[in-house]
Amino acid sequence: NLNGQIVIIGVAVTTLVYTTWGGLRASLATDRWQALLLMALLAAVLFVDWKHLSALGESAEMPGIPFWSAVSVALTLVLAVTAANLFHQGYWQRVWAARDSESLWKGAILGGGTTVIVVAVVGGLGISAAMAGLELGQPPIPFFALLNEAPQWLGAVALVLAVTLVASSVDTLQNGIASLAVAEKAGLTLSGARWVTVVLMVPVVAIALQGASVLRLFLIADLLCATAIIPILMGLWSRVTTVAAMGGVLGGLVGAILPGWVMSGSFSEALLIASFPGGVPTLAPFAGALLASGGITLLL
């Protein structure tokens, strides 16, 4: 029953304090501690829930999911996350800040491998919650639904886990924005760029306080990235002009809406479909955005 608005403001203010003061070094230092804390808390949640799951009995069944629907959602998430992360300035900042190529490879392999393990564990617990017949919520949050059946003290652990995950993501983005501002704006000092980041966090907090579905916001942002990622990468090819790339981006926007327009026959309905009502990932807008943006860029 904790007021989510207090958490939003607390995370924003806390991360801004140490990122504006310590910059990338502060983010890297806190990320290490947050990663270790994440592993410890995840292990505690897994241990308690493992004991809880043993009481489910043999009657638990996996909910029926059409195969192609499952494949479509999986492919959608892969496309969405990949497109968005290629625009993630926090990652590019870390790439260029790496000590050398060997350090970069080690970090990438360790980070990627750890991510696979964490996602597999959390996803497995979510599947277990569905099999237990628990109320998953809307949009579904099966991992936390499982915690509702666990001892109360585990709720505090889960709260720390959630805040840790959010804080480690937010401070990386804040530093990424500051680095982008310095690189793009001639004469802007690092201190000035950090103040730009503080100002930009005001609308971010204002939107967060509205209580919209986080998954839906992510999907909308991911789709916008998907409309532009192929023209941006094709810009590395000397034959791709600025006009061709921008034409591809505009074509990607049309391609994102077009599948829903064809299916519904209504432009307004197509816009609604492309905004993922209910936070449900669908493949058509992403496929349309990628194919249209790439095709038009190549054509031009």
N, C-alpha and C positions, 0 to 999 in steps of 0.2 A: 504493500500500500504506500510505498514511497512516492512522493511527488516527482515525476520525471523531469519537470522543469528545473528543479533544484540541481539535479544531476547534470543536465545539459549545461547550465551556467557554470557549475563547479568545474566540469571538465574543460570547458572553453577557457575560463580564467586561469586555471592551474597550468594548462599546457602553454598558454600564451606567456605566462610569467617566466617559465624556464626556457622557452624557445627564443623569446626576444632577448633574454639575458645571455644565454649560453649558445644559441644557434645550433648548428649541426652537431657539434661535439656533445651538447646536452641531450639532443635527440638520440644520438648513438648510444650514449651512456645509459639513458633511461630505457631504451629499447632492449638492451641486454638484460637489465633487471626485470623488465616486464616479460621478456621471453621466459626467463627462469621461473618467474612467478606463475606464468601461464601453465607451464609444464607441471609444476607442483600442484596447482589447484585442479588441473584436469585429471591428474592421477588420483587426487582425493575424491573427486566426483565419480570417476570411473570405479573406484574401489567400493564406494557406498552403493552406487547404483547397480553394480555387478551382484552384490549380495541381495539387493532388492529384486533384481530381475529373476533370480533363481526361484522366487515364489510365484512367478507368473503361471507356471504349470504348462502342461502339454497342449492345452486348449487354444493357446495363442496362435493366431494365424496372420500371415502377411496380407494386408489389404490388396485386393485385386487392382492392378494398374495395367492398362493396355500397353503392350510392348512398345509400339511406335510413339505413344505419348511420352513414355519414359525416355526414349532415345531423343525425342524432340526437345524435351526440357534439358537434358544433359548437354546436347549440342548447343542449345541457346545459351546456357550459362558459360560454356567454354568460349563461345564467340564474344559474349558480352564482357566477361572479365578480361579476356585478352585485349580486346579493343580499348577498354578503359585503362588498363594498366600500361599500355603503350603510350598513353597520354599522361601518365602519373609522374609529375615532375619530381616527386620525392625519390622515386626509383632512379631517374636519370641523374639526379644530384648525387646519389650514392655511387652510381657508375663512375662518374667523373671524379669523385672524391676518393676512389679506391687507391690504395698505396701503389699497387701494380696489377698487372693482368692476372698473376697467380692468386693474389688476394681476392680479386673479383670473381674468379672461377670458384675458389673455395667458398666464398660467401653465397654465391648463386646456388651451388650444389647443396650446401648445408641448409640454406633457407628453403630451397625447393623441396628437399627431402623431408625436412621437419614439417612443412606445410602439408605434404601428402599424408603423413602420419596423423597430424592433428585433425585434418578434415575426415580421415577414415574413422578415427575414434568417435568424433562428435557425430558424424553421419550414422555410424553404427548404433550409437545410443539413441539417435532420433528414430531409426528403423525399429528399435526395440520398443520405444514409446508407442509407435503406431501399432505394433503387434500386440501390445498390452491393452489396446483399446482405449487409451487415455484421450481426453479432450485436448486437441492440439492447438486450438485457438485459431483466430483469423486475422492476419495471415498466419499459417501454421508455424509454431515455434516448438517443435517436438522435443528438443534438448531441454528446454526450460519446463515443458509440460511434464517431463519425467521427474524433474526436481520437485514438482508439487507433491509427489508421492514420497519423497525422501524426508529424512529428519529435518526439523526446522533450522538447525544450526548450519546445514548445508546451503540454505538460502543466502546466508551472509557470505559464504565462500563464493557462491555463484555471482553475487553482486560485485565482489572484488574482481572476479574473473572477467565479467562483462565490462566494467569500467577500465580494467587494464587493457583489454582488446581495443576499446574505443580510443583511449588516451594514446596508445602507441601508434594508431593510425592517424589521429588528428595532428600530433606534433610533427610527424613526417610530412604531412600535407602543408602545414604552416611553414616549415623550412623550405619546402619545394616552391611555394609561392614566392617567398622572399628571394630565393636564388633566381627564379625566373624574372622577377622585377629588376634585379640588379643587372642581369644579362641583357635585358631588352631595352632598358631606359638609360641612355647615356647620362653620366653625371650623377646618377642616384647612388648614394652611399648605402652601405650595408645596414646602418642604423635606420636610414630612411625607408629602406625596403621592409624592414621588420615592422615599422609603424604602418606601412601600407597593409601588411598582413593583419595587424590588429584591426584596422578599419574594415578590411574585407570580412573579418569574422563576425561583424555586427549583423549583416544580412543573413549569414549562415545560421547564427543563433536564433534570429527572428523566424526563419523558416523552420528550424528544428522545434521551436516552441509551439508550432501549429499542430504538432502531433501526427503528421502524415505518416503513411507507411514507409518505413526506411527502405524496404525491399523495392517498393514501387519507385521511389526517388532514385535508387541505384540503377534500376532498369532503364529509366528515362535517360539518365546521364550516360549509361553504357550505350544506348541506342544512338545518342548524338555523337558519341565517339566513333561508333561503327560507321556512321555516314561519312566520316572524314579520314579514317585511318588508312585506307588503301590509296586514295589520292596523295596523302602526305608521304607515304613510303615510296610511291611511284615517283615522287618529286626527286628522289635520288638518281633517277634516270635522266640523262641530259636532254632527251627529246621531249620530256614533259614540261610544258610551259606553265606559267602562273595561271593563265586563262583555262588551260586544260584541267589543272588541279582544282581550281575554284568551281569550274563547271561540274566536275565530278562530285564535289561536296554538295552542291545544290541538287544534282541528280540523286545523290544518296538520300537527301531529305524526302524527295518525291518517292523514291523507291521504298522508304520506310512506311509511307502512308498508303502506297498503291495497293498492296495485297488486301488490306482491310477495306479499301474503297471498292475493289472488284467484288469482294465477298458480300459486302453490305449494301452497295449501291449508294451510300451516303458519305459525303466528305466529312461531315461532323462526326459520324459514327467511326469513320476510319481514323480520325484524330484520337478519339477515345480509345480505340483498340491499340493504337501505337503508344498510348500512355499507360498500358498494362493495368487496367482496373482490377482491384483485388490483389495486386502484386504477383500475378501469375505469369511466369516467363512463357512467351510464345515465339516460335521460330520465324514466322513469316516476316515481321518487320525487320529483323536482323538480316535475314537472307536477302530481302529486297534492297535494304540499304547497301550491303556489301556488293551485290551484283550490279546494281545501278551505278554506284559511285565508281567502281572499277571499270565497268564497261564504257561509261561516258568519258572518263579520263583517257582511256586507251583510244577511243574513237577520235577525240579532239586532238 
